[in-house]
Amino acid sequence: MKTITKITFALFAIMLVFTSCSKDNDNAAPKVAKEITVDELLTYQIVEEISVKPEYIPELGNQIYFRVYVLERNINNTERFFMRSYTASTQSVAESAITYNAETGITTLKTNFGYVELTRDKNNQIELKGGHYFNENNKKIQTKYMQLVKLTNDVFVHQTYKAVSGNGYYRFSNLKWRYKQDSAPADGELTWNYERYKSTLWAGYDGGTAKYLNLFVVIPKGNGWKGSHLDKNLLLVYVYDQNKQIQIGDITICALDN
């Protein structure tokens, strides 16, 4: 009888311990995401489609803008950092302010047009908290789509990319490129110039009469675009008419042509 009493008491004590721990866990404050460092952000780019708000379409038109944000160090002062924003028509540079809120776990990244909020998911991976919050000077535009892209050290030039839907081939050498509709361009056809701003961000004029400006954005394998084609290295092509200041056609999604 004494033995049974001792066992019962021991079980009761253990239950009290677990109940106490459970209450402590229930009362514990939610885990706050730790700060996202500049070194981490240097390995990402943010790709954004921007459109005009409906009420401003009569004034500005129904065009879509395409921007890519990449963080880079200032080579003259390693303690300063810059957010570069590229569009098919302009390249603007602004010193970025990176701030962290220890209460919310949100890291804020300032751009030329407003700010972007980032945090971490339950696996400690960096993710976008929301869209692009525009400042007062850009109140007429809105984010249509925004994606955080993890970069790699792969080399993406000297490659041919084929449109995912339909035909169309883009081929690149070191600083020359060419587009053809029905077949991959040959070596001797690579006569159009382009410039590489970053390993995943290029721009160049085509050889047509209008001389459209083409913006090329590489999306490394594993990221996909809008949830599709995660298993491929992608190339997004945005064509822009600088004279009319409008986008030409839809954004073309291409995949590495093996």
NUZALO-172340 format. One record per residue (C-alpha): y, z, x negated; residue in one letter. Coordinates in steps of 0.5 Angstrom, whole numbers, padded with zeros to 4 digits, always signed. Layout:
# NUZALO-172340
YZXA
...
This chain:
# NUZALO-172340
+0000+0000+0000M
+0005+0002-0006K
+0003-0005-0009T
+0005-0009-0003I
+0011-0005-0002T
+0013-0007-0009K
+0012-0014-0008I
+0016-0014-0002T
+0022-0011-0005F
+0021-0016-0011A
+0021-0022-0006L
+0027-0019-0002F
+0031-0018-0009A
+0030-0025-0011I
+0032-0028-0004M
+0038-0024-0005L
+0040-0027-0012V
+0039-0034-0009F
+0043-0033-0003T
+0048-0030-0007S
+0048-0036-0012C
+0048-0041-0006S
+0054-0038-0003K
+0058-0038-0010D
+0056-0046-0010N
+0059-0047-0003D
+0065-0043-0005N
+0066-0047-0011A
+0072-0051-0012A
+0070-0059-0012P
+0069-0062-0019K
+0075-0065-0021V
+0074-0072-0025A
+0076-0071-0032K
+0082-0075-0035E
+0081-0082-0037I
+0083-0083-0044T
+0087-0089-0047V
+0081-0091-0051D
+0077-0092-0045E
+0082-0096-0042L
+0083-0101-0048L
+0075-0103-0046T
+0077-0105-0039Y
+0082-0110-0035Q
+0084-0110-0028I
+0084-0117-0024V
+0088-0117-0018E
+0090-0122-0013E
+0096-0121-0009I
+0099-0124-0003S
+0106-0124+0001V
+0106-0119+0007K
+0106-0123+0013P
+0113-0121+0015E
+0115-0125+0009Y
+0111-0131+0009I
+0117-0135+0013P
+0121-0133+0007E
+0116-0134+0001L
+0111-0138+0003G
+0103-0136+0004N
+0101-0137-0003Q
+0097-0132-0007I
+0098-0130-0014Y
+0093-0128-0019F
+0095-0123-0024R
+0090-0119-0030V
+0092-0113-0033Y
+0090-0111-0040V
+0092-0105-0044L
+0093-0106-0052E
+0096-0102-0057R
+0103-0104-0060N
+0101-0106-0067I
+0108-0103-0070N
+0107-0096-0067N
+0099-0094-0066T
+0102-0088-0061E
+0105-0093-0056R
+0101-0097-0051F
+0103-0103-0047F
+0101-0106-0040M
+0101-0113-0041R
+0101-0117-0034S
+0099-0125-0034Y
+0100-0129-0028T
+0099-0137-0029A
+0107-0138-0029S
+0109-0132-0033T
+0108-0127-0038Q
+0111-0120-0038S
+0111-0114-0042V
+0112-0107-0040A
+0111-0100-0044E
+0106-0097-0039S
+0106-0089-0037A
+0099-0086-0037I
+0099-0080-0033T
+0094-0075-0031Y
+0094-0070-0025N
+0089-0064-0027A
+0089-0062-0020E
+0087-0069-0017T
+0083-0072-0023G
+0087-0078-0022I
+0090-0082-0028T
+0096-0086-0026T
+0097-0093-0030L
+0104-0096-0029K
+0105-0103-0029T
+0111-0108-0029N
+0110-0108-0021F
+0108-0101-0019G
+0102-0097-0021Y
+0095-0096-0021V
+0091-0090-0019E
+0084-0089-0023L
+0079-0083-0023T
+0071-0082-0024R
+0065-0083-0020D
+0060-0078-0019K
+0056-0081-0025N
+0063-0080-0029N
+0064-0088-0029Q
+0071-0090-0029I
+0073-0093-0022E
+0079-0095-0018L
+0082-0090-0013K
+0086-0095-0009G
+0090-0101-0009G
+0096-0103-0013H
+0102-0099-0010Y
+0108-0103-0011F
+0115-0101-0013N
+0121-0102-0009E
+0123-0109-0012N
+0116-0112-0010N
+0116-0109-0003K
+0115-0116+0000K
+0108-0117-0003I
+0101-0114-0002Q
+0094-0113-0006T
+0089-0118-0003K
+0084-0116-0008Y
+0083-0112-0014M
+0077-0110-0019Q
+0076-0106-0025L
+0072-0110-0030V
+0069-0107-0036K
+0069-0111-0042L
+0064-0113-0048T
+0065-0115-0055N
+0061-0122-0053D
+0064-0129-0055V
+0066-0133-0049F
+0069-0139-0052V
+0065-0146-0055H
+0062-0145-0048Q
+0061-0150-0042T
+0062-0147-0035Y
+0060-0150-0028K
+0063-0149-0021A
+0058-0144-0017V
+0059-0148-0011S
+0059-0156-0012G
+0061-0160-0018N
+0066-0159-0024G
+0065-0157-0031Y
+0070-0153-0036Y
+0068-0154-0043R
+0072-0150-0049F
+0072-0151-0056S
+0077-0146-0061N
+0083-0148-0058L
+0082-0155-0054K
+0079-0155-0047W
+0077-0160-0041R
+0075-0161-0034Y
+0071-0166-0031K
+0068-0167-0024Q
+0061-0169-0025D
+0059-0168-0032S
+0060-0163-0038A
+0066-0166-0042P
+0063-0169-0049A
+0066-0166-0056D
+0071-0172-0056G
+0074-0171-0049E
+0076-0164-0051L
+0084-0166-0052T
+0087-0161-0047W
+0091-0155-0051N
+0090-0148-0049Y
+0092-0141-0051E
+0087-0135-0052R
+0092-0128-0050Y
+0085-0124-0050K
+0078-0125-0051S
+0077-0126-0044T
+0084-0129-0042L
+0086-0136-0043W
+0091-0141-0041A
+0093-0148-0042G
+0096-0154-0038Y
+0091-0160-0036D
+0092-0167-0037G
+0094-0169-0031G
+0101-0172-0029T
+0103-0166-0026A
+0101-0162-0032K
+0098-0156-0028Y
+0098-0149-0031L
+0091-0147-0031N
+0089-0139-0032L
+0082-0137-0034F
+0079-0130-0033V
+0073-0129-0036V
+0069-0123-0032I
+0063-0121-0037P
+0056-0121-0034K
+0055-0114-0030G
+0061-0114-0027N
+0061-0120-0022G
+0066-0122-0018W
+0067-0119-0011K
+0060-0116-0011G
+0057-0123-0013S
+0054-0126-0019H
+0053-0120-0023L
+0048-0123-0027D
+0052-0128-0030K
+0058-0129-0035N
+0063-0132-0030L
+0070-0136-0031L
+0075-0135-0026L
+0080-0141-0026V
+0087-0141-0022Y
+0091-0147-0022V
+0099-0147-0021Y
+0104-0152-0020D
+0110-0149-0024Q
+0115-0154-0021N
+0113-0152-0014K
+0111-0145-0016Q
+0105-0145-0011I
+0098-0144-0012Q
+0093-0151-0012I
+0087-0150-0008G
+0083-0144-0008D
+0081-0140-0014I
+0075-0143-0017T
+0069-0139-0019I
+0065-0142-0025C
+0058-0139-0029A
+0056-0140-0036L
+0052-0147-0036D
+0046-0146-0040N
